[in-house]
Amino acid sequence: MLKRDHQLVLPTQARAPGFRVELRGTTFCLIATGAWTVAEVVKLDTALKRLRVPIPPTPEFTGVMDIAGIAEIDTAGAWLLQRTAAAWEKGGLRTRYAGATESFRVLIEEVQRKGNAEQPKLEKRDPGRQLIEDATKALIGVWRDAVQLTAFLGEVTAGIGRMARQPSRFRATSFVHHLDHAGLRAVPITSLICMLIGAVVMQQGVVQLKLFGAESFAVNMVAILALREVGILLTAIMVAGRSGSAITAEIGSMKMREEIDAMRTLGIDPMDTLVLPRILALVVALPLLTVIGDIMGLIGGGLMANSYLGLDASTYIDKLHDTVKFRDFMAGMIKAPFAALIIGLVGCLEGLKVEGSAESLGTHVTSAVVKAIFLVIILDAIFAMFISAVWG
């Protein structure tokens, strides 16, 4: 913001933005006063849009922008003056500025130069063609991600093979550390979510089945659903959002600070140090969390069964014994290691793809969570159909 010497401006005018117009012979004059700044731009813009030049656009008439009374001006104010002058010029009224200091003149000329610069033309694209291009890019992106994930799975498999041949490569301390973070510290939130969902499923099941007089079968529904689907799916989603994002952020931050390059320079394999301990910890932790999630889901269902059906704990457990089979429990547990492998692979791969900016880190953390949850749901659907076809 530029300010005029306060000795040239009356104190009562310093913060009184506005203007007036005068016709001086053959000169139409706009006399600007006060502050032309962004704080006053709305009022000035409204008044200027209502201004009309009441003289014919003939060569003998001229326009003058008298800005000697302006105390303060910034880019917004200069743009309003320049826009008004340009409108007068377009109407055939030659316009000049009067009373401008050197700094004011430089600012107005710069705004004029930027305003006259040629604006890039926006290409109008056919919506159908745009849709096809977007769909093509999305398919190419999916194919590229599938290839990268498959290749990374191969690298992890090779790393596990090297570790099996050389047990000294196994980082026990790192493994226990990540097992604690991904497993033990995730127990409270996983237990709470599974218990609440189990309670909600039981409550809704009782309400809907009551219409047919079959509310007692809500226990069967909750038992099967919790063990086969809800326990593993909710646990995997929670782990993907909690631990998957943490893995990407940790590895991505190291990539940004070039710590991974430094490890390679020192002869330390990032696969053994960063990737394998995290993936192995997830493969161990997720099945254990799934067991806890199954139990908490059944407990939540039991609480609602007691409230809505009046079943005590022993009766509820007897109904579970009559309903649940070992294959129902295994149908959910089989999925857990594969879901953990997917979460670990996606989290580590997205972390290694981070470039040297915070924006890249945020993008890949978000991408890791979305991709992991999407793949976990696809995996669950595939296993559910396969197990139903094999075991019933």
C-alpha positions, 0 to 999 in steps of 0.5 A: 500500500502506498501513502501520500505525504500527510502534509498535503491531505487534510486530516478529515479526508485521510480516511474518507474514501470516495470521489466526486465528478465535475464538468470543467468546460470540455473536461469531465473530471473525476476527483478521487479523495481519501483511501482507495484500498482493498478495505473500501473497494466494495463501496467504491466499485458499487459507486463507480459502476453507477457512474455515467459520463453525461457528455458526448464522446467528441474529440473536443471533450477529454477526461481527467482522473484527479488523484491529488486527494487520494491519501492511500492507494493499493493495487485494488484501488489502482485497478478500479481507477484503471478500469474506469479510465479504460471504460471512458477510453472505450466510450471515446473519451480520452482520459489522463491522470492528474495529481499523481505522485511518482509512486502512485504513477508507477503503481497505476502504470504497472496495474495498467500494463498487467491489465493489458497483458493478453489473457490465455484462452481457455480451451473449450473441450467436448464433454464426451471427449473429456469423459473418455480422456478421464476414464482412460487416465483412470484405467491407466493409473489403475494398471500402473498401480497394479504393476507397481504393487505386484513388482513391490510384492516380488521385492518383499518376497525376495527380501523375506527369502533372503531373511530366511536364509540369513536370519541375522537380517531380521530386525527384532527390535524394529519388529517388536516396536511396530507390533506394539504400535500397529497391534497393542495400541490399536486395541482400544479403538478397534474394540470400541468400534467393533462393539458399537457396530455389533450392538447396532447390528443386533438392535436393527436385526431385532427391530426388523425381524420382530415384524415377522416374529423371528427376533430371536434369530437376530442372535444368529445373524450377529454371530455369523456376521461378526465372525465372517465379515464385520470383525475382520473388515472393520479391523482391517479398515481401522488398521489401514486408516491408522497404521497404513497412513502412519507407515506412509508418513514415516517412510515418506518423511525419511524419503523427503529428508533423504535418509533412505538415500543415506542408508543405501550409501552406508550399505543398509538395505531399506527393505530389511530395515524399513519395509519388512519389519512393518509388514511382518508386524502387521501380518502378526498384529491384524489376526490378533486384532481380528480375534479381539474385534470378533469378541467385542462385536459379540459382546456388543450384540449381547448387550443389545440382546439383553436390552431388547430380548431379555437374554442373560449372558448364559442364554446368549452364550448358549445360543452362540454355541448352537449357531457358531461353527469353527468354520465361521470363525476361520472364514474371517481369520483366513482373510486377516493375513492377506489384508495385513499384507495389502495394507503393509504393501500399499503403505510402504510403496506409497511412502517410497514414492514420496518426493521432496515436498510436503504436498507430495507427502500428504497426497501419498498418505491420502492415496495409501489410505484410500487404496488400502481400504479399497483393496481390503474391501475387494479382497473381503468380497472375493474371499466371501464368495469363494468361502461361501462356495466352498464351505457354504 
